[in-house]
Amino acid sequence: MWGFESDAQSICIFVVRMLSTVVRVRQIHGENYASHIKPWSVSDNHERLDGNNGLLLAPHIDHLFDKGYISFEDNGDIIVSKQTPEEILNAWSVKLKNVGSFNPIQRVYLGYHRKDVLKK
């Protein structure tokens, strides 16, 4: 049903949902995605299963986050890459708001995301 790649990934999604009491960015109704902050492909086994390495995001926000078009400051402010097309933000009604601060472990993963994933 969910199309997970493995049982380990399913467990990670479950843990992210347990740790996340709110969907950080949700602007459309429907299902949300549990997104890795530090990408699965470059994470070690501990990081892949660490619920702190995940965010619940609306699908369109997940896409922008995974592709490096947006990220988050530690305090929850949304960062938009200069390479993000303005028409996409407008078409998808992306609101530049504060989504709430992140815990200390999430901040480490977000530091990676800002440095190595966010498009400069």
C-alpha positions in Angstrom: 0.0 0.0 0.0 2.7 2.5 1.0 5.3 1.4 -1.5 8.2 1.3 1.0 11.5 0.0 -0.2 12.1 -2.2 2.9 10.8 -3.1 6.3 13.6 -0.9 7.8 12.2 2.0 6.0 8.7 1.2 7.2 10.0 1.2 10.8 11.7 4.5 10.2 8.4 6.0 8.9 6.6 4.7 11.9 9.2 6.2 14.3 9.0 9.6 12.5 5.3 9.6 12.9 5.6 8.8 16.6 8.2 11.6 17.1 6.4 14.2 15.0 3.4 15.6 16.7 2.6 17.9 13.9 3.0 18.0 10.1 5.6 20.7 9.7 4.2 22.0 6.3 0.8 21.0 5.1 -1.1 23.1 2.6 -3.1 20.5 0.7 -5.4 17.8 2.1 -4.4 14.2 1.8 -1.6 12.0 2.8 1.7 13.3 4.1 5.2 11.9 3.5 7.8 11.0 6.0 10.9 12.5 4.5 14.5 11.9 5.5 16.4 15.1 6.4 19.7 13.6 5.6 19.0 11.5 2.5 18.7 7.7 2.9 21.3 7.2 0.2 24.0 8.9 2.2 22.9 8.0 5.7 24.4 5.1 7.7 22.1 2.4 9.1 21.6 4.3 12.4 20.7 7.6 10.6 18.3 5.7 8.3 16.3 4.5 11.2 16.6 7.5 13.4 13.2 9.1 13.8 14.9 12.5 14.3 16.2 12.2 10.7 12.7 12.6 9.4 9.9 15.2 8.9 6.3 14.8 8.0 5.7 16.9 5.0 2.9 17.4 2.4 3.9 15.7 -0.9 4.7 18.9 -2.8 6.8 20.2 0.1 8.6 16.8 0.3 9.5 17.1 -3.3 11.0 20.6 -2.9 12.8 19.5 0.2 14.3 16.3 -1.3 15.4 18.2 -4.4 17.1 20.9 -2.4 14.8 23.7 -3.4 13.8 24.4 0.3 15.2 23.7 3.7 14.6 24.8 7.2 16.5 27.0 9.7 16.9 25.5 13.2 14.2 27.8 14.5 11.7 26.6 11.8 11.9 29.3 9.2 11.7 28.0 5.7 14.7 28.7 3.5 14.1 28.9 -0.2 17.0 28.3 -2.6 17.8 31.0 -5.1 17.4 28.3 -7.7 13.7 27.6 -6.8 11.5 28.9 -9.6 9.1 31.6 -8.2 6.3 30.2 -10.4 6.5 26.9 -8.6 6.2 28.5 -5.2 3.2 30.5 -6.5 1.6 27.6 -8.3 1.9 25.3 -5.2 1.0 28.1 -2.8 4.1 27.6 -0.7 3.8 30.0 2.3 7.1 31.1 3.8 6.3 30.7 7.4 7.8 29.4 10.6 7.0 25.8 11.2 8.3 25.6 14.8 11.7 24.9 16.1 13.5 21.6 15.8 15.0 19.5 18.5 18.8 19.4 18.9 19.3 16.1 17.0 17.1 17.3 14.1 19.2 20.4 13.9 22.3 18.3 13.2 20.5 16.6 10.3 19.2 20.0 9.1 22.7 21.4 9.2 23.7 18.6 6.7 20.7 19.3 4.6 21.4 23.1 4.4 25.1 22.4 3.6 24.9 19.5 1.2 21.4 19.3 -0.2 20.0 22.8 -0.4 20.9 24.3 -3.8 23.2 27.3 -3.6 
